Amino acid sequence: MLEEIASASARPLDPGSPLSLDTECSGDGPGRAAVDFPVAVVLPAGGSGERMGLPTPKQFCTILNRPLISYTIQAFERLSWIGTVVVVVAKENHDLMLNIVREFHHTKVKVVHGGTSRHRSIFNGLQAFSNNIDDSLTPKPKVVIIHDAVRPFVEEDLLLKITLAAKAEGASGAIRPLVSTVIATTLEGYLDHSLERAKYRASEMPQGFLYDIIFQAYQRCSEYDFDFGTECLHLALQYCGTNAKLIEGPPTLWKVTYKRDLAAAEAIIKETLSTSACVITEAAAEAVELAGTLQKNLTTQGMVVTDVIPCAKESYTDCLSKSRSFIQIAVKLNTTKRSFDTQKTDELTTFMRLASEVKQANVQLYGIQIDHTKVSELWERSAARLADITVALIRDRNPALIGQLLQA
């Protein structure tokens, strides 16, 4: 019998294009070579989400068993050249945020309390670097990136451009073409005039700054700016004379604002997770053969197999912690019906226990069993069925099937 285990992690893929498995940044990532100075991030997440119309603030709404803000944090944590991610939350959400940090194993996060407005919250986040009150805080960054907690689809390429431009110019920001024409109205509610859309752009996030510039701007800005202002780039220009370099960003910079946006975000994440996988195989010849066949069959169904790597059974947990969507190939040979029944029961018990353990790390583990046969036609049929079930499991991510051994 050949046993194939398909696992889909609840953790997001690395947000690359917009989320991609093969762009995971390690020590040799493209950003590390270009960024040889400390970089940090401030994520204001103190909003109440009034426009969402839900009791839970939008940054804490769950998408595929994971809070939205966790996806955004992961987009930054995956980059080796980014140090600390300061998350600014309302005081009443402090414990909730700490629980999210622990549950989803965020390692670069510093949680601080927000203020009564967006600018006050950002300033609190910036002060976390100037008020060195604990030993765990990283040194003051050269460049700080300010981003919205509800914009999870931010690409490394854009972050790199924003960071390098901020270091060179003092400030930088992402922009997008206007979708709608902007008009001015009279007090009576009639059209006054409209702006020529081609001349204007929408200011987006992320925005980058030399830390000393943006911190100084906030120290100098007025109470009116704190209470009613929204544009960080304007503060840098008005109070420090720093004119930002503007960089056009991709369409994926959209912000989760309304309830319908949660469904759109889920669709993007789910679709991206379902388009790529890594095959992990034992060294046995049968396992290697099955891995090759499965890779070909998955490719015909539009799924990209990014890699096929060896992994011993003892390394299951390590592989699960490093992979997002993957297929583990294992081989079990049985000689008698009785030994088969006994072994099958033992394997199912072990598998269910493993699925329960890794579920605590937000990993969904499914299993498929196929019987090895030397009849070519039967084997090809089973291998094709194996691919069909694997694709369905990865795309649907059905929690009811976690820890189950399906038959191909």
N, C-alpha and C positions, 0 to 999 in steps of 0.2 A: 504494500500500500504506500502511496505517496501522499504526504500531507502538506497542504499549502495553507499558510496563514496570511490573511490579508488584514492589514491594520490601517486605520485612518485616524490620525491624531486630531484632537479638538483644537490644538494649537494652530495658529495661522501659518501659512507658508510665508517665506520672506517676501515682503512687499517689493517686488522688482518691476514686473511688467504686466499688471500692477502688482501681482504677487507671484514669485517664481521660486522654485526649489533650487535651481542651479546657480543662483546668484548669492548664495549664503556667503557672508563676508567673514573671512577668517583673518589670520595674521597676514596673508598675502593678498587681501582684497584690494581693489583699485583705490579705495578711499584712503587706506592706510599710507600708501606711498605718497599721495598728494597732500594729506593733512598731517603735518608734523608738529601740530600745536594742539593744546587742550580745547575740546569742544563740549559744550553742555546744551541741554534742552530744557525749556520751561513749557509745561503743558497746563494752561489754565483750564480747570475742570470744575469750577464752582457754580456753574449755571444750574438753574432749576428746571430748564426745559419746558417753559410755559407753552411755547408754540407746538410742542409735541403733543400736548393734550393727554399725557400719561402721568400717573402718580410717581413713576420712577424717572429721575433725570436721565436724559438720553444717553449720556456718557456711560451710564451703568446698565442700560438695557442689554439684554442677552441676545447674542447672535450665535447660533450653533454651539450652545452651551458655554459661551464665553462672553464676558462683558465687552461692549464696544471699545471702551478705553484700553482694554488689554491688547487689542489688535493694534491700536495706535502706538502704545508703548513698545510693543514687539518690533514695530517698523523701525524704531530707533535703536533698541537694544541689540538688534542683530548686527549693527555696524560697529566694528571693533574700534573705529576712530572716534566714536562718541562715548564720553565718559558718563556723567551723571544725567539722569532724567528727573527733573523736579516736577512733581505733579501737585498742583495747587487745587485743593478741594475745600468745600464748605466744612466748617467745624463739625457739623452733625454727620458728615460722611467720612470723617477721618478713619474710624474703625473699619468701615466698609472697604475703603481703599486699601488699608493695610491687609485686610483679609484677601483681597484680590491679588495683592503683591505676593503674599505667601502661597495662595492656591495655584497661581499660574507661574510661580518660580521666576519672578522678575528680580534681577540681581543689581540693576543700576538705579533703582528708583529711590528718590527721597520725597516723602510726603510732607507738605506744609499746608497751613490753613490759608484760605483765601480771604478777600476783603469784600466790601459791599458793592463793588463794581469790577468790571473786567480789568481795567487798568490798575486798580488797587491790588487785585489778585496777582497780576503779572509782576508788580513791584515787590510783593511779598515773596514771589518765587525768585526774583533776582537777589533779594536780600539774603536768601538762604546761602548764597556764596560769600557775601560780605560779612555775615555774622557767623564766624567760625566757632560754633558753640559745642561741636562734638567732633571726635576724632575720625568718625567715619566719612565725613564730608570731604569730597575731592577738592583739590586746589581750585582757585578762581579760574574760570575758563578764559581763553583768549577771545573766543567767539561763542556767543550764545544764540541758539535757534529758538524762536518762539513759534509755537504751532498750536492748532486747535485740537483738543482731545477727541473731537468727533470727526476728524478727517483721517481715517485709518489708511487710505491708499496713497501714501507718499513714497515716491521712488528714490532710490539711492542716487541716481544720476542727478536729479534735481537738488537733493540735499547737498551733494558735493558742489554743485554750481553756486548754490546760495551761500554755502560756507566759505568758499574761496573768494567770492565776490565781496562778502562782508569783511573779510580780512583785508582785502585790497582797498575797498572803498569806504569802509566804516559801517555800511548798512546795505542790505539787499532785500528784495522781496519778490515773491511770485505774482504774476499777473495772468489774467485770462481775457480773451475778447468778450465784449458785452454781448449777451444773448438778446436782450430786449433794448429797445430805444428808451432813453431816459428823457422824461418830460418834466417841465415845471408847470404848476397850476396856479390859478388866481385864488384869492381868498374865497371867492364864490364857487369854486369848484370847476372852473372852465380852464381849457388849455391856454397857457401863456406862451410857452415856446418849447421847442425840443432841441436836444443836443445832437450834433453829428456823430453818430455812433462810432464811425471809423477812427475818430480822434481820441477816443477814450478807452480805458481798460478797467476791468474789475480787479481790485486789489485782493489777493488771496493769501493764504498761508501755505508753506512756511515763510518766515522772515528771519533774516540773520543780522547780527550786529556785533561789532566789537563790544565786548562786555562793558568796558569803561565808558563808552559813548552812551549806550542805552541806559545804563545805571545812572549816569550823570543827568540824562534827559529827564528821567523820572524824579530825580531829586529836585530838579528845577521847575517841573511843570506845576500848573495851577490846580486848585481844588476843582475848578470847572472841568479841566482836562480829565482829572481822576474820575469824576462823576458822570461825564457825558461823552468823553472821547472814546474812539474805537480804533484809531489808526496809529500803530506804533511807529511806523515810518515817518509820520508827520511830526511826532514828538522829537525824533532824532534831528529832523530838519529844522524845526522851530527853535529848539533849545540848545542844539549843538552845531547847527549849520552843516550837518552831514546829509548830503543828497544821496539817496539810495540808488543803487544799480538795480534795474528792474529786469526780471528774467521770466520769459513766457513759460508757463507750466503746462502739463498735460491735462486732458479732460478729467482724469481721475482725482483731481484736487477737490472735487465737490464735497460739500459738508452735509452731514446728516442733520437735518433741521426739523423735518416733519415726520410724522408716523410712517408715511409711505416710503420714506428714505431708508428706514430700517429693512424693509423687504428688499429694496434695491441693493443695499449693502450685503445682505445675506446671499442674494443671488450671485453677486460678484465673487464673494468669498467661496461659496459652494462650487461655482463653476471652475474657479481657478484651482481649487483643491482637487477637482475631479479630472484635471487634464494631465497630471503628471504623477509619477510614482517611481520608487526605487525598489529594485528586486534584490533581496538578500538571500543567498543560497548556501547550503551546505556543500562540502567538497565532493560528496558522492556523485558518481557519474550520472545516476538517474536524476538527481536534483539539478545538476548543471544542464542536462538535456531538457528537463521540464522548464527551467528558467529561460532557456533560449526560445523554446516554443511559445511560452507565455508572452515573452517580450514581443515576438512577431505578431501574435494575435491581438495583443493590446494596442499595438501600433495601428493595425487595420481598423480599430475602433476609435481612433483619434486620440488615444492617450499616449503621452510621451514617457518612455521609460528612461529616466535620466542616468541610471547607472545600474550595473549588476555587480554586487560585491559579495565576498564570502563572509559568513558569520556563523560561528558555532552556537549551539543551543544555549550554552552557558552565557552567551552575550546578549540574549534576548532583551533584557532590560536596558542595557546600554544602547542597543540599536533603536529601541523604541523611543528613548529619550532624545536621540539625535535625528530621527526621521519624522516626516510629516505624513505622507501617504506611502506605504510600502507593502511589498509582498514578500513574505518569508517562506522559502522553500525548504522543507524538511523531508527526510525519507525514513519510513518505518517498514521493515520487511517482516511478514508473518508467514508461518509455515503450516499451522493447523488451525482449524475452525475454533477449537476451544481456546488456544492461545490468542487467537484474533479477538474473540469476544472479551476475554479478560483484559488484554492490552488496550482494547478500545475503551473499556470502562475506565481504566487507569488514566489513559490519555485524556479522556474527556474531563475527569476530575482535575487533573493537573492543569489542563487548558483553562477551565473555568476559574480556577484559583488564580492563574496568571492574569486572566482578563480582569478579574476583580482588583488585583494589585495595581496593574498599570492604569486602570480607570481613575485611580486616585491622582495620577499624574496627567489627567485629561487626555488619555489615549484610548481610542476605541479599538478593541481587538476582536476580529472575527476569524473563523476557521473554515476551510474547505478541505474535504478528503476526496481523493480519487484513487481508484485501484489501478495499479500498473498492469498492463497487458501487452503481449507481444503481437497481438493482432493490430496491424497498422490502422485499419479503418476505425476500430473501436477506440484506439489510443488518440487518434486525431479528433474524434468526436468528443472524447472526455476533455482533452486539452482545450478545445474550442469552448466547451461548456464552462470550464474553469475560468477562462477569460471573461465570459459573459457575467458570471457570478461576481468575479472580482470587480469589474467595472461598476456593476450595480451596487455593491457594498460601498465602494469608495464614493460614488456619487450620491447615494441616498443617506449614508451614514446613519442607518437605522439603529437607535439605541436598544431596541427590543431584541436584536440579533447579536448583541455583544456577548461573547463567551460561548457562542453556539458553533458546533461543527456541522457545516452543511455538506451535502454530498453532490459532487459533480458527475 
